Amino acid sequence: MKVLGIDGGGTSLKATVVQEKQIIGRIVLEKGVNLSAVDPKQLEETIKDLFQWSGKVDLVRAAFSGAGSEQRKLFLKEVLAKYFTSSTLQIFTDAEGVLYSCYEDEPVVVVIAGTGSVVMGIDSSQRIHRAGGWGHLFDDEGGAFSVVCKIIRAALDYKDGIGDFDPVFDELIKFYKVNFIEDLVDLQRLRDFKERIASFASSMSITPLVLKILQEDFQVLLKRTRCILHKTNAKKLYIHGGMFKIPQVQNIFRKNFTQVQVLKLEKDVDYMLASNQSLEGLKTFS
């Protein structure tokens, strides 16, 4: 059977074709495909390019950002079906894609901390459990957007004379190419403000203020993780996303979950979706 695994994000689409456990090919298209933001015509052009590269496949397993609603999943299925006419289609969110990638016939939990954050797990009855991931207005603690927003708030408090200075404020000004701290408020006017604000996390220094904010913000994500570990009784915990590239963040998790095996997702999600044979018997997988 020829399987196409797709990992569609806000800035790129990654895809791998696997047949009989062998990688046939892999491609990265530098085109954002987040279903909550992408133009429908642009999405269709990207899927057309993908089909022209992959050709016919038996099964498409597609994990896309912004696929959280049935309406968006239906729209994506219609676009994929237009080109992959004879393929079985399995569509889910990017977070579900990471979870299914890590499934190996036993309970498992994944914590994703990128622009936002979410915790998901599968128990021994193959039921899915979730905590968080409700969007930047309501939670997403531990995600880059949440952390950087709190750093910017602290900088504005300093400007107002009610907070102390921290060297990271100078980094903010340099990173966003503004002249004054108060100019940072214009970030919220940008169409892609979430991604622009979150992007600072990958380059910020871990100053005393930043470390304090990280420790406070991740307390909520730790609670959510404990909840899902309890519900699933999982012994493996995978961490994934840009925030876990920060050593101090990895240490926070490893220090708090010594009773389980904490693993960093090392392989690409598109490859794992295409090659993971454990998914074939997963009854919740659809």
N, C-alpha and C positions, 0 to 999 in steps of 0.2 A: 504494500500500500504506500502511496506517495502522499506525504503530509506536509502542508505549508503552515508554519507557525509565524504569527505576526505580533509584533509589539509596537503599537501605535501610540506615540506620545505627542506632546505639545510642539516639539521642534523637529522630530524625525520619525520615520517609519523603518523598523528593522524587521527583516524576514529571513527565514531559513527553510529550505526544502530538504526533507529527509525521506529516504526510501530504504527499507530493509536495514535500518540502523545506520545507514551511511548518509553523510551530508552530501547532497547533490550540489548545493550552492547557497550563498548568503549574500544579501544586498542591504545597503543602508540608503534610503532616500531622504535627503535633507529637506523634508517637507512636513510641516506640522499637521497633525490629523486629529487633534483634540475635538471631539464631536460637539462640545459646547461652544467652540469658537471658530472652527474651520468653515470656509465657504463651501457649500455643497458642490459647486462646479470644480473647485480645487480638489476636494476629496475624490470625486469621480475620476479626475485626471490622474491622481496618484494611484488609485486602484487599477486603472487601465495600464499605467506604467508597470505596476507590480505584476499584472497578469501577463503582459508581453515578455517580462523577464522570466517568470516561473513556468508559464504554459499550464496545461491542464494538470490538476491534482485531484486525488480522491477525497481528501479531507482538508478543510481550512479551520484552524484554531486561531481566532483573532481576539487579542486583548487590546482594547482601545481606551485612552483617556476620555472621560466625558460620556462613557456608555452606561451611565448609572440609571437611566430611565428606559422604560420599555419602548417609548417612542423613538429614542435615539438608536436603540439596538435594532428596531425594525427598519429604520432608515438605512443603517449600515448594512443590514442583511440584504436589503433591496439593491444597494449599490454593488455589493460583492456578488450577488446572484446574477447580475447583469453580465458579468464577465466569467465568473466561475460557475457556469451554468450546470455542469454535471457533478459538482462537488457537494459533499455534506458540509454544512456551515455550523460552526460553534462559536458564539460571540459572547463576550463578557467584558467586564471592566478591567482596567490595568491592574487594580489591586487583586481581583480574582485571578488574573493571569499569573501573577507572582505566586499566589497561594497554590494554584493547580500545578505550577512548575515544580514546586517543592514536595508535592504529595508522593509518598512512596508506600502506599498500602497501610499506613499507620497514622495516628493523630499527629498533626503538625500545626504550628502557629507561625505566622509571619507578621512582622512589624515593618511598616513602610513609613519612612520619614524623608520626604522629598520637599516639594513646595508645600504640600500639606502632609497629613499623617492619618494612618488607619491601622487597626489591628484586626486580623482575620485568622480563623482556625477551622480545622476539620476534626471532628471527633471520631470515635471508633464505629459509630453508626452512620458515618459519612454525612452528618449534618454540618452545615456551615454556621459559624458564630462570628459576629462582628462587633467591634466597638470603635467609635469615632469615625472620622472621615465624613463629617456632616457639613463641611464647607468652611471657608475662611471667616464668615460672619459669626459662626456659632461655636467652633472649636478649633481643631487642627493644631493643638499644642504639640510642640516638638518638631513641627514642620518649619521649613526655612522662612516662610512668610510670617508666621507667628513670632518667631525669634527676632527677625530683623525689625518687624514693627515695634517690638518692645525696646530694641536698641534705639530706634528713631525717636520713640516717645521719651526715652531717657535723655537724648540729645536736646529735644525741645524743652524738657524740664530744666536742663542746664541753661538754655537760652533764656528761659523765664526767670532764672535766679532761684529755683526751688530744688535744684539737683546739683550733684558734684560733676566735675569734668572727668572724662575718661578718654584715653588716647584713641579709642575706636571712633570717636566723633570726627577726628581729622581724616580718618580713613573713609568715612561716609562721604565727606565733602569731596575728597579726591576721586572716589569710585564713581560717584554720580555726576561729577564734573559741574558742581555748583559752587557759588562763591560764599554762601553763608548757610548756616544750619537751617534757618527758616525757609530756605529755598527747597528743602527736602519735601515740604508739604505738597509741592506740585507733582510729585510722583503719583499721587492718587488720581490725577486727571488723565493719566495715560490709559489707553485702551488695554494694554497688556500690563497693568500696574502690578498684578499679582506676581508675574514672572520677573518683572524688573526689580521689584522690592526683594523678592526671594533670592535673586541672583547674587546679592552681596554676601550671602552666607558662605559661599565657596571660597572667598578670599579674605574674610575678616580675621584679624588676629584674636587669639583667646586672651583678652585682657581680663582683669578682675571683674569688671562689669559684665562682660560677655559670658564668662564662666558662671556667674551668679544667675544670669537670665537662663542659660542652658539648664542649670540644675533645677531651677524653679519650674521652667516650662516642661521639662521631661518628667516631673513628678506625676502629671496627669497621664502621660503616655505610659508610664510604668504601671499605674493603677489599672489602666485599660488592659495592658498586657497580662497582668496577674489575673484579671477577671477571665480572659479568654483561655489562659493556661488552665485555670480551675475548671472551666466548662468542658474543655476538650481532654484534660488529663494528658496533654502532649509532653513528650520528653525532649522534643527538638523545637528550637526557636530560631527562625531565620530572621536576620535583620537586613533591610534593603533600602536604598535611597541615598541621595546626596549627603544628608546630615550624618550618616554613619561613616562617611569618609573622614570625619573629624574624630581623631583618637579619643578625645575627652568624652565624646558622646558614646562611642563604643564601650569605653570603660564604665560609664554609668550603667549600661545594660548588663555587662558581664559581671559587675559587682553585685547587682541586685537579683540576678538569676543564676546563682551557683548550682541550684538543684536541677537545672536542665542544661542541655547542650546548646550553647549559643553559637550559631553559624552565620557567616556572612555569605550572601548569595554571590557566588563567583562567576557562574556561567550566565550567558545571555538568555533572557526570558523567551525570546522567539525560538531559539534552539531547543530549550528545555520543553516548550510546548509541543514542538514538532516531534521530539524524540522520546518523550516520557511515556512508556508503555503502561505504566500504572493507571493512566487516565482512562484507558479503554474499559476498565471494569468499575469505574467510579460512577455510581448511579446518580449522584447529584450534578454530574458534569453535563451541561447541555448548552 
